[in-house]
């Protein structure tokens, strides 16, 4: 394959704002993966576009942003938290998703250096060439039940538009006109906007998944982030993780990222129901695919990519504090951030008061939770469970299986490239102990009804557990000693998912507009943690 250095043209513009180049364009980039490494080219720096190629999705010949205008809106509901705006100044995830002018590439609202444009919502035209990177990626992800073999030098590419906001309310009222114009810019073959159909799959005006088709072509999906989610999810990491997973054949392609959402490929098939996770025709395949993810994807390369995204643009100012800017690098640090913004909820106070020997009050609640996290971290972080790139949200709805998949028991496992299972939704993906990621998946066997009797017993005497672990190891002949060691590792983490989703649920009880009792759900999940801790200390 062509050496990456020869594929990237010499910059024609320096990193500073250049006369004639809009701030909007100056911040937009072309991001692609080669050999599991992220490369980013600011669009205004591309001087010889004919040297760049991207393999097309099915019926598209190229990814590009053409000359034109795009509507910019000032409100991003992924940032906005009604009556909770004070949280923004106390949350690292918010600042990482929305850096100030002295940090990285993405700001709360678009800047406009031309005072004559203050009264309109149109950005200057994007002077963006056709972009193509030579690639073997045409078979990187198969939409058929069995993915094709993936070459190690395959690449994945997307356009990154950090200032473009899709306003769902306006789009719903205007037949998704703004979104359709964006799709035409991404996919040149979608030349007739009247032939684009948009179908709402899930969500409301602040959180939506859309299926978009051109004539009878295969659809693409557009996800617009939910209200307040920038407080709990690192969107840069989600984007880089998705690109990395696509480059090794474990996820659909990403075509574009805008300020408050993604455009990505459609997976044929259906998501599982919670009760299906325990079925013998599917759980070995899930185990094998999760093991494949853990072994194949290097989380350190994702970290490098995340940092590259954050430093695409030179800082306008510098200070000693900014030089030591933190970022969330693992699941323990994420939990620290979540605890810092957790609301004072009576059910939360009751849960900790019931299970601890200290009096928990609204004043000391967060300190107590931080202390509890520190206790758990001391006992689990150095237990020998290796850190891996973890999905961290492998519930039934995030497991996709072909519609016509056989219900015959899976006694043996197929070659990994013939495994039909795919995972979706990488919002919570982070480096974490593999014991947590596996235990978290097993905890999801209970569904949202929290029927803990459905969670498999982590014992060498449980044939479901041993069969799952052998599939995870991709070795159905693994010894009982090998299998038992992994089961013991998983068992150590059986309480952590309850703590993790308990904290998350309490935050969602104030942020989310979904009609669901998140506080009660969080209380039930925390109960898992307390029961595990009681057994652990005894």
C-alpha positions as CSV (number, residue, x, y, z in Angstrom):
1,X,0.0,0.0,0.0
2,X,1.1,3.6,-0.6
3,X,3.1,5.0,2.2
4,X,1.0,7.4,4.3
5,X,3.5,10.2,4.0
6,X,3.3,10.2,0.2
7,X,-0.6,10.2,0.4
8,X,-0.8,13.5,2.3
9,X,0.0,16.6,0.3
10,X,2.1,19.4,1.5
11,X,0.0,22.0,3.4
12,X,-0.8,25.1,1.3
13,X,-1.9,27.1,4.3
14,X,-0.4,27.4,7.8
15,X,-2.3,26.5,10.9
16,X,-3.5,30.1,11.6
17,X,-6.7,31.6,10.3
18,X,-6.0,32.5,6.7
19,X,-7.5,35.3,4.7
20,X,-10.3,34.0,2.5
21,X,-10.8,30.8,4.6
22,X,-13.8,30.8,6.9
23,X,-13.5,29.8,10.5
24,X,-16.1,27.2,9.8
25,X,-13.8,25.6,7.1
26,X,-10.7,26.2,9.1
27,X,-12.0,23.9,11.8
28,X,-13.3,21.1,9.5
29,X,-11.1,18.1,8.9
30,X,-10.8,14.9,7.0
31,X,-10.1,12.0,9.4
32,X,-9.0,8.6,8.3
33,X,-7.5,5.4,9.8
34,X,-4.5,3.6,8.4
35,X,-3.1,0.6,10.3
36,X,-5.2,1.5,13.4
37,X,-3.7,5.0,13.5
38,X,-5.8,8.2,13.1
39,X,-4.7,10.8,10.6
40,X,-6.4,14.2,10.3
41,X,-6.0,16.8,7.6
42,X,-7.7,20.2,8.1
43,X,-9.7,20.7,4.9
44,X,-8.2,24.1,4.2
45,X,-4.7,22.6,4.1
46,X,-5.3,20.2,1.3
47,X,-3.4,21.5,-1.7
48,X,-3.5,18.5,-4.1
49,X,-6.9,16.7,-3.7
50,X,-6.2,14.3,-6.5
51,X,-3.7,12.4,-4.2
52,X,-6.4,11.6,-1.7
53,X,-9.0,8.8,-2.1
54,X,-11.7,7.2,0.0
55,X,-13.3,3.9,-0.8
56,X,-17.1,4.5,-1.4
57,X,-20.0,3.1,0.5
58,X,-21.9,0.8,-1.9
59,X,-23.4,3.2,-4.4
60,X,-21.4,6.3,-3.6
61,X,-18.2,7.0,-5.5
62,X,-16.6,9.4,-3.1
63,X,-17.0,11.2,0.2
64,X,-16.8,14.9,-0.1
65,X,-18.2,18.2,1.1
66,X,-19.0,20.3,-2.0
67,X,-19.1,24.0,-2.4
68,X,-22.3,25.3,-0.8
69,X,-23.9,26.7,2.3
70,X,-25.0,25.0,5.5
71,X,-27.3,26.2,8.1
72,X,-25.8,26.8,11.5
73,X,-27.8,26.9,14.7
74,X,-26.7,28.3,18.0
75,X,-28.3,25.7,20.3
76,X,-27.0,22.2,20.7
77,X,-29.2,20.2,23.0
78,X,-26.4,17.7,23.7
79,X,-24.8,20.6,25.6
80,X,-28.0,22.2,27.0
81,X,-29.2,21.0,30.4
82,X,-32.4,22.9,31.4
83,X,-32.0,24.4,34.9
84,X,-28.7,22.5,35.2
85,X,-26.4,24.9,33.4
86,X,-24.2,25.1,36.6
87,X,-23.1,21.5,35.9
88,X,-21.1,22.7,32.9
89,X,-18.5,24.4,34.9
90,X,-18.0,21.4,37.1
91,X,-17.6,18.6,34.5
92,X,-14.5,17.7,32.6
93,X,-16.5,15.8,30.0
94,X,-18.4,18.9,29.1
95,X,-15.2,20.9,28.7
96,X,-13.6,18.2,26.6
97,X,-16.6,18.1,24.3
98,X,-16.8,22.0,24.3
99,X,-13.4,23.5,24.7
100,X,-12.9,27.2,25.4
101,X,-11.0,29.3,22.9
102,X,-7.7,28.4,24.6
103,X,-8.0,24.7,24.1
104,X,-9.0,22.6,21.2
105,X,-11.1,22.4,18.0
106,X,-14.7,22.4,19.2
107,X,-16.5,25.4,20.7
108,X,-20.0,25.8,22.1
109,X,-21.2,28.0,19.2
110,X,-19.7,28.9,15.8
111,X,-17.5,32.0,15.6
112,X,-17.9,34.5,12.9
113,X,-15.2,37.0,12.2
114,X,-17.3,38.9,9.6
115,X,-19.7,41.4,11.2
116,X,-21.7,41.6,8.0
117,X,-22.9,38.0,8.6
118,X,-24.2,38.5,12.1
119,X,-27.8,38.6,10.9
120,X,-27.9,35.4,8.9
121,X,-27.5,31.7,9.6
122,X,-25.5,30.8,6.5
123,X,-21.8,29.9,6.7
124,X,-19.4,30.7,3.8
125,X,-19.1,28.0,1.2
126,X,-16.8,25.2,2.1
127,X,-13.9,25.1,-0.3
128,X,-13.4,21.4,0.0
129,X,-12.0,19.1,-2.7
130,X,-12.9,15.5,-3.5
131,X,-11.0,13.4,-1.0
132,X,-9.9,9.9,-1.8
133,X,-7.5,7.5,0.1
134,X,-6.4,4.3,-1.7
135,X,-7.8,1.6,0.4
136,X,-8.9,-2.0,0.6
137,X,-11.8,-0.9,2.7
138,X,-14.5,-1.9,0.1
139,X,-14.9,-5.1,2.1
140,X,-13.9,-3.8,5.5
141,X,-17.5,-4.1,6.6
142,X,-20.0,-6.5,5.0
143,X,-23.7,-5.7,5.2
144,X,-24.2,-9.5,4.7
145,X,-24.5,-11.8,7.7
146,X,-20.8,-12.8,7.5
147,X,-18.1,-10.1,7.3
148,X,-15.4,-10.4,4.8
149,X,-11.7,-10.9,5.9
150,X,-10.1,-7.5,6.6
151,X,-6.7,-6.5,5.3
152,X,-4.4,-5.1,8.0
153,X,-3.8,-2.0,5.9
154,X,-7.4,-1.2,5.3
155,X,-8.6,2.4,6.1
156,X,-11.7,4.1,7.3
157,X,-12.5,7.8,6.7
158,X,-15.0,10.5,7.6
159,X,-15.5,14.2,7.3
160,X,-15.5,16.1,10.7
161,X,-17.5,19.3,10.9
162,X,-17.2,20.5,14.5
163,X,-19.3,23.7,14.0
164,X,-22.3,22.2,12.1
165,X,-25.4,21.7,14.3
166,X,-28.5,19.8,13.1
167,X,-31.5,21.5,14.7
168,X,-34.1,18.7,15.1
169,X,-37.0,21.0,15.9
170,X,-36.4,23.0,12.7
171,X,-35.8,19.8,10.7
172,X,-39.0,18.2,11.9
173,X,-41.0,21.3,10.9
174,X,-39.3,21.6,7.5
175,X,-39.2,18.0,6.3
176,X,-35.5,17.6,7.3
177,X,-34.4,20.1,4.6
178,X,-31.2,21.0,6.4
179,X,-30.3,17.4,7.0
180,X,-30.9,16.5,3.4
181,X,-28.6,19.3,2.2
182,X,-25.9,17.9,4.5
183,X,-26.4,14.4,3.0
184,X,-26.0,15.8,-0.5
185,X,-22.7,17.4,0.5
186,X,-21.5,14.1,1.9
187,X,-22.7,11.9,-0.9
188,X,-22.4,13.5,-4.3
189,X,-24.4,10.7,-6.0
190,X,-27.4,11.8,-3.9
191,X,-27.8,14.7,-6.3
192,X,-31.6,15.1,-6.2
193,X,-32.6,16.3,-2.8
194,X,-36.3,15.4,-3.6
195,X,-35.2,11.7,-3.8
196,X,-34.0,11.6,-0.3
197,X,-36.3,10.0,2.3
198,X,-35.8,10.4,6.0
199,X,-37.5,8.0,8.5
200,X,-37.5,8.5,12.2
201,X,-36.5,5.3,14.0
202,X,-36.3,6.3,17.6
203,X,-36.3,9.4,19.8
204,X,-37.8,12.8,20.0
205,X,-36.8,16.4,19.3
206,X,-33.7,16.1,21.6
207,X,-32.5,12.6,20.8
208,X,-33.1,10.9,17.5
209,X,-32.0,8.1,15.2
210,X,-32.9,8.6,11.6
211,X,-32.7,6.3,8.6
212,X,-31.9,8.1,5.3
213,X,-32.2,6.6,1.8
214,X,-31.6,7.9,-1.7
215,X,-34.1,6.4,-4.1
216,X,-33.8,2.7,-3.4
217,X,-30.2,2.6,-2.2
218,X,-29.1,1.1,1.1
219,X,-29.8,3.5,3.9
220,X,-27.4,5.4,6.1
221,X,-28.1,6.3,9.7
222,X,-28.0,9.7,11.3
223,X,-27.8,9.9,15.1
224,X,-28.4,13.3,16.8
225,X,-27.2,13.4,20.3
226,X,-29.6,13.5,23.3
227,X,-30.1,16.4,25.7
228,X,-27.2,16.9,28.2
229,X,-25.3,13.8,27.0
230,X,-22.1,15.8,26.6
231,X,-21.9,15.8,30.4
232,X,-21.6,12.0,30.5
233,X,-20.1,11.0,27.1
234,X,-16.8,11.8,25.5
235,X,-17.9,12.4,21.8
236,X,-14.3,12.6,20.5
237,X,-13.6,9.1,21.9
238,X,-16.8,7.7,20.5
239,X,-15.9,9.1,17.0
240,X,-12.3,7.7,17.1
241,X,-13.4,4.4,18.5
242,X,-16.1,4.0,15.8
243,X,-13.5,4.8,13.0
244,X,-11.0,2.3,14.5
245,X,-13.6,-0.4,14.8
246,X,-14.7,0.1,11.2
247,X,-11.1,-0.1,10.0
248,X,-10.7,-3.7,11.5
249,X,-14.2,-4.8,10.4
250,X,-16.0,-4.6,13.7
251,X,-18.3,-1.7,13.0
252,X,-20.2,0.0,10.1
253,X,-18.5,2.9,8.4
254,X,-18.6,6.5,9.7
255,X,-19.2,9.0,6.9
256,X,-19.3,12.2,8.8
257,X,-19.4,13.7,12.3
258,X,-21.0,17.1,12.9
259,X,-21.2,19.0,16.2
260,X,-24.2,17.1,17.6
261,X,-24.2,13.8,15.8
262,X,-22.9,11.2,13.4
263,X,-23.7,9.9,9.9
264,X,-22.8,6.2,9.7
265,X,-23.6,2.9,7.9
266,X,-26.6,0.8,8.3
267,X,-26.4,-2.8,9.6
268,X,-28.9,-5.2,8.3
269,X,-30.4,-7.5,10.9
270,X,-32.1,-6.9,14.2
271,X,-31.2,-6.2,17.8
272,X,-31.7,-8.9,20.4
273,X,-34.2,-8.9,23.2
274,X,-32.8,-9.2,26.8
275,X,-34.2,-12.8,27.2
276,X,-32.3,-13.8,24.0
277,X,-28.9,-13.1,25.5
278,X,-29.0,-16.4,27.4
279,X,-30.0,-18.5,24.4
280,X,-27.6,-21.2,23.4
281,X,-27.9,-20.3,19.7
282,X,-26.4,-16.8,20.3
283,X,-24.5,-16.4,23.6
284,X,-21.3,-18.3,22.4
285,X,-21.2,-16.0,19.3
286,X,-21.4,-12.9,21.5
287,X,-18.6,-14.2,23.7
288,X,-16.4,-15.0,20.7
289,X,-17.0,-11.5,19.2
290,X,-16.4,-9.7,22.5
291,X,-13.1,-11.6,22.9
292,X,-12.2,-10.6,19.4
293,X,-12.8,-7.0,20.1
294,X,-10.7,-7.1,23.3
295,X,-7.8,-8.9,21.5
296,X,-7.8,-6.9,18.3
297,X,-8.3,-3.2,19.2
298,X,-5.5,-1.4,20.9
299,X,-7.0,1.2,23.3
300,X,-3.7,3.0,23.3
301,X,-4.1,3.8,19.6
302,X,-7.6,5.1,20.4
303,X,-6.1,7.4,23.1
304,X,-3.6,8.7,20.5
305,X,-6.4,9.4,18.1
306,X,-8.5,11.2,20.7
307,X,-5.6,13.5,21.5
308,X,-4.9,14.2,17.9
309,X,-8.6,15.2,17.4
310,X,-8.3,17.6,20.4
311,X,-5.1,19.3,19.1
312,X,-6.1,19.8,15.5
313,X,-6.1,23.5,16.0
314,X,-3.4,25.5,17.6
315,X,-4.3,27.1,20.9
316,X,-5.0,30.7,20.7
317,X,-3.6,31.3,24.2
318,X,-1.5,29.2,26.5
319,X,-1.1,28.9,30.3
320,X,0.6,26.5,32.7
321,X,-2.8,25.1,33.6
322,X,-3.7,24.5,30.0
323,X,-0.4,22.8,29.4
324,X,-1.4,20.2,31.9
325,X,-4.9,19.7,30.6
326,X,-6.5,16.5,31.8
327,X,-8.5,14.0,29.8
328,X,-10.5,11.0,30.8
329,X,-8.4,7.9,30.0
330,X,-10.2,5.0,31.7
331,X,-13.4,4.0,33.4
332,X,-12.3,4.9,36.9
333,X,-11.7,8.6,35.8
334,X,-15.1,8.6,34.1
335,X,-16.8,7.5,37.3
336,X,-15.0,10.3,39.2
337,X,-16.4,12.8,36.8
338,X,-19.9,11.4,37.0
339,X,-19.9,11.5,40.8
340,X,-18.9,15.2,40.7
341,X,-22.2,16.0,38.9
342,X,-24.5,13.5,40.5
343,X,-27.7,15.2,41.8
344,X,-28.7,15.1,45.4
345,X,-31.5,12.5,45.3
346,X,-33.4,11.0,48.3
347,X,-33.2,7.5,46.8
348,X,-29.4,7.9,46.4
349,X,-28.9,9.1,50.0
350,X,-31.1,6.2,51.2
351,X,-29.1,3.7,49.3
352,X,-25.8,4.8,50.9
353,X,-27.3,5.3,54.3
354,X,-28.7,1.8,54.4
355,X,-25.4,0.1,53.5
356,X,-22.8,2.2,55.2
357,X,-22.0,2.9,58.9
358,X,-21.7,6.6,58.3
359,X,-24.5,9.1,58.3
360,X,-25.0,10.3,54.7
361,X,-26.4,13.7,54.2
362,X,-26.9,16.0,51.2
363,X,-23.7,17.9,52.3
364,X,-21.4,14.9,52.4
365,X,-23.1,12.6,49.8
366,X,-20.5,13.2,47.0
367,X,-17.6,12.7,49.3
368,X,-19.1,9.4,50.5
369,X,-19.6,8.2,47.0
370,X,-16.0,9.1,46.0
371,X,-14.8,7.2,49.0
372,X,-16.8,4.2,48.0
373,X,-15.4,4.3,44.5
374,X,-11.9,4.6,45.9
375,X,-12.5,1.5,48.1
376,X,-13.7,-0.5,45.0
377,X,-10.8,0.7,42.9
378,X,-8.3,-0.3,45.4
379,X,-9.6,-3.9,45.4
380,X,-10.2,-4.3,41.7
381,X,-7.7,-2.2,39.8
382,X,-4.7,-4.4,40.5
383,X,-6.4,-7.8,40.5
384,X,-4.8,-8.8,37.3
385,X,-7.6,-8.2,34.9
386,X,-6.0,-6.7,31.8
387,X,-7.2,-3.3,30.6
388,X,-8.7,-3.5,27.1
389,X,-10.8,-1.4,24.7
390,X,-14.2,-2.1,26.4
391,X,-17.6,-1.6,24.9
392,X,-19.0,-0.8,28.4
393,X,-22.7,-0.9,27.2
394,X,-23.2,-4.4,25.7
395,X,-26.9,-4.7,26.4
396,X,-29.3,-6.7,24.2
397,X,-30.2,-3.7,22.0
398,X,-26.6,-3.2,21.0
399,X,-26.1,-6.7,19.7
400,X,-27.2,-7.2,16.0
401,X,-27.9,-10.5,14.5
402,X,-29.2,-11.4,11.0
403,X,-32.9,-11.8,10.7
404,X,-32.6,-15.3,9.4
405,X,-30.1,-16.6,12.0
406,X,-30.6,-20.2,12.9
407,X,-31.9,-21.1,16.4
408,X,-29.9,-24.3,16.5
409,X,-27.7,-24.6,19.6
410,X,-24.2,-23.2,19.0
411,X,-22.1,-26.2,20.2
412,X,-19.0,-25.1,18.3
413,X,-17.9,-21.7,17.3
414,X,-17.2,-20.6,13.7
415,X,-14.0,-19.0,12.4
416,X,-14.0,-15.4,13.7
417,X,-14.5,-14.0,10.2
418,X,-17.7,-16.0,9.9
419,X,-19.2,-14.8,13.2
420,X,-22.5,-13.0,12.2
421,X,-22.8,-11.0,15.5
422,X,-22.1,-7.3,15.4
423,X,-22.1,-4.7,18.1
424,X,-23.3,-1.1,17.8
425,X,-23.3,2.1,19.8
426,X,-19.9,2.9,21.1
427,X,-20.8,6.0,23.1
428,X,-19.4,4.6,26.4
429,X,-16.4,2.8,25.0
430,X,-13.3,3.3,27.2
431,X,-10.3,1.4,28.5
432,X,-11.5,-0.8,31.3
433,X,-10.6,-4.1,32.9
434,X,-11.9,-6.9,30.7
435,X,-13.5,-8.4,33.8
436,X,-15.7,-5.4,34.0
437,X,-16.8,-5.4,30.4
438,X,-17.7,-9.1,30.6
439,X,-19.5,-8.7,33.9
440,X,-21.3,-5.7,32.6
441,X,-22.6,-7.7,29.6
442,X,-23.8,-10.5,31.9
443,X,-25.5,-7.9,34.1
444,X,-27.5,-6.9,31.0
445,X,-29.1,-10.4,30.8
446,X,-31.5,-9.1,33.5
447,X,-32.9,-6.4,31.2
448,X,-34.4,-3.1,32.3
449,X,-36.8,-5.0,34.6
450,X,-33.7,-5.8,36.8
451,X,-34.6,-9.5,37.1
452,X,-31.3,-10.5,38.7
453,X,-32.2,-14.2,38.5
454,X,-31.4,-14.0,34.8
455,X,-27.7,-13.1,35.4
456,X,-25.6,-16.2,35.0
457,X,-23.8,-17.6,38.1
458,X,-20.1,-17.0,37.7
459,X,-19.0,-20.5,38.6
460,X,-16.9,-23.2,36.9
461,X,-19.9,-25.5,37.7
462,X,-22.2,-23.4,35.5
463,X,-22.1,-24.9,32.0
464,X,-23.4,-21.7,30.4
465,X,-20.6,-19.7,32.0
466,X,-17.9,-22.2,30.9
467,X,-19.2,-22.5,27.4
468,X,-19.3,-18.7,27.1
469,X,-15.8,-18.3,28.4
470,X,-14.4,-20.9,26.0
471,X,-16.0,-19.0,23.2
472,X,-14.6,-15.7,24.5
473,X,-11.1,-17.3,24.4
474,X,-11.8,-18.6,20.9
475,X,-10.7,-22.0,22.1
476,X,-13.4,-24.6,22.8
477,X,-10.6,-26.9,24.0
478,X,-9.4,-24.5,26.7
479,X,-8.6,-26.3,30.0
480,X,-10.8,-26.1,33.1
481,X,-7.9,-24.3,34.8
482,X,-7.8,-21.6,32.1
483,X,-11.6,-21.2,32.1
484,X,-11.8,-21.2,35.9
485,X,-9.2,-18.4,36.1
486,X,-11.3,-16.2,33.7
487,X,-14.5,-16.9,35.6
488,X,-12.9,-15.9,38.9
489,X,-11.7,-12.7,37.2
490,X,-15.2,-11.9,36.0
491,X,-16.7,-12.7,39.4
492,X,-14.6,-10.1,41.0
493,X,-16.3,-7.4,38.9
494,X,-19.9,-8.6,39.3
495,X,-20.7,-5.6,41.6
496,X,-19.1,-2.8,39.5
497,X,-21.8,-2.6,36.8
498,X,-24.4,-1.9,39.4
499,X,-22.3,0.9,40.8
500,X,-21.5,2.3,37.3
501,X,-25.1,2.3,36.0
502,X,-26.4,3.4,39.4
503,X,-24.4,6.6,39.2
504,X,-25.4,7.0,35.6
505,X,-29.1,6.5,36.3
506,X,-29.1,9.2,39.0
507,X,-27.6,11.7,36.6
508,X,-30.1,10.7,33.9
509,X,-32.9,11.2,36.3
510,X,-32.3,15.0,36.0
511,X,-31.0,15.2,32.4
512,X,-33.1,12.9,30.4
513,X,-36.5,13.8,28.9
514,X,-37.4,10.1,28.3
515,X,-40.4,8.9,30.4
516,X,-38.5,6.4,32.5
517,X,-37.9,6.3,36.3
518,X,-34.2,6.6,36.2
519,X,-33.9,7.2,39.9
520,X,-35.7,3.9,40.8
521,X,-33.6,2.1,38.1
522,X,-30.4,3.5,39.6
523,X,-31.5,2.4,43.1
524,X,-32.1,-1.1,41.9
525,X,-28.7,-1.2,40.1
526,X,-26.9,0.1,43.2
527,X,-28.5,-2.8,45.1
528,X,-26.5,-5.2,42.9
529,X,-23.3,-3.4,44.1
530,X,-24.2,-3.6,47.7
531,X,-25.1,-7.3,47.6
532,X,-21.8,-8.0,45.8
533,X,-19.8,-6.0,48.3
534,X,-21.4,-7.9,51.2
535,X,-20.3,-11.2,49.7
536,X,-16.9,-9.8,48.7
537,X,-15.9,-8.6,52.2
538,X,-17.2,-11.7,53.9
